[in-house]
Amino acid sequence: MVQIIPAILTNDPDEFERVVQLVEPHTTRAHLDIADGIFVPNETIKGYAEIERETSNLRYDVHLMVKDPLEQLSHWETEKADRFIIHAESDNVISAINLLRQKKKGVGLALNPGTLVTEAERYMRYVDFVQFMTVNPGFQGTEFLDHVVEKIDDFHKNYPASVIAVDGGISPATAKKVIQAGASVLVSGSLILKSGNVGKRIEELKKIGENKV
């Protein structure tokens, strides 16, 4: 079964609240992108304060697109954020993972499109899943990079039991490609949020995963 997780990327706390209200009726989990303006050329809300204030029942995957995730984690105490995604290209990766394990949080490892799959191998014993970026991170609505599909396929063949998430440029066509390559989690922002019908779009993506369309 393929899981579809709506992604939120914003620098506006009011926009964050609006999107939470939009997706909550259709999902139990959201993916919150946090960018520091250093690791990627964009800066978002800090996230931890906004999550503490909102009153939904959502749980969050917090995707730390930041130079130093270890420093960021000192601010994250909210129980609603129960999984964190750390970039293999960031600083202090192992220390950040160890801290998350101490906090009993789920841990994912993200790989940028240009990062070799071998970079994930040294972290496999420490993480719950690997997230392949199929766009260059930092902004929503950017172009899907087809060459990453082959990397996903190779990784899946080498680690068939590992959970693979894919983030970026998801459409019905690209969803089919990455699912066939081995992905079981799809993270989607623009496609879902700009569709005009969040629930319908999520169901369409789920059906692709179930080979019903």
Protein Blocks (a to p, Z undefined) as FASTA:
>chain_A
ZZdddddddfbfklmmmmmmmmmmmocbdcddddehlmpccdcdehlmmmmmpmcfbdcd
ddddbfblmlmmmmmmbfklmbdcddfkbghklmmmmmmmmnopacdddddfklcfklmm
mmmmmpmbdcddfbdehiehiacdfklmmmmmmmmmmmmmbccddeejiafklmmmmmmn
opabdcdfklmmmnopaklmmmmmmmmmnopZZ
